Amino acid sequence: MSRRCARLRRATAVAGLTLSFAATLASAAVEMNIVTNKGFVVFTVADDWLVTSMQSKLPIAATAFQIPNPADRGTADSTDLAIVLYDSHSKRARSAFASPVKQYGSVPPEIKHVAGWKVYRQEALQGSTRYTVLDAKRAGIADVLVTVRLAWPHLDSNSTEYDAAMESIFREFLASIRGEIGPYVPHSQGATRRPER
């Protein structure tokens, strides 16, 4: 297992999040499992994504990642992905999930439906850098409501395939998210970190 997985394990242990990690050499992927009140949610991230923040306690739990991009080294820009789980039995969490996606600039977000997700696409400025921002919402994953945001900068030194790669990462990440009601059974090669009591 890579040093990256070990850093992810330490970060989640400190945050008190219940996770299982299953790294595969072929895909360099890490499967993360968040245990909810009545079940669990599973999603897959790349082994080299940096965990930038983690708040594991419901009614609103969130994990944010920075996706490496050689073009943003030495800049204030970064490519970031966040997943947020909202407890469907909490009035505060349901209200937060139902709030409209924030509009940046004068053009409303373009809305599409992708495999059960409602996806909002818009362009935004952070300082002088233009970003593409994708927000996705979906209800009924285990016992939670889920949002995902991916935002990436349009930098002069981005590779010519960068936008297409980000679109693909977003679709693959959404497709990796699943949930179930009932107890979580760890992956046979995984390791679980539970909150300390």
Buried (B, 14 or more C-beta within 10 A) or exposed (E): BEEBBEEBBEBBBEBBBBBBBBBEEEEEBBBBBBBBBBBBBBBBBBBEBBBBEBBBEBBBBBBBBBBEBEBBEEEEBBBBBBBBBBBBEBEEBBEBBEEEBEEBEEEEBEEEEBEEBBBBBBBBEBEEBEBBBBBBBBBEBBBBBBBBBBBBBBBEEBEEEBEEBBBEBBBEBBEBBEBBEEEBEBBEEBBBBEEEE
